[in-house]
Amino acid sequence: MSTAAVWRKSSYSGSDADSCVEIAVCPGAVRIRDSKNTGGPQLAVSPRAWAAFIPFVAAGA
């Protein structure tokens, strides 16, 4: 069984876009990274915190 994170970009990102935030949903955490620096730092938040954050992004807040 692979433990590698599966990273996804927003559907609003074009296929060439490299200025995006990527997320990976992992057990117990949602990991966030900059697509321009995939080997760089990552932020991990709880699924609950991520779910609370999404409505603010969708509203443009």
URDATA-V410792 format. One record per run of one state. SS is the DSSP state (h for helix, s for strand, l for the rest). FROM is the first residue (numbers start at 1). LEN is the number of residues. Records with the same first field share a line. If there is no record, write none. Layout:
# URDATA-V410792
SS->FROM-LEN  FROM-LEN
This chain:
# URDATA-V410792
l->1-7  10-11  27-2  38-5  46-1  59-3
s->8-2  21-6  29-6  43-3
h->35-3  47-12
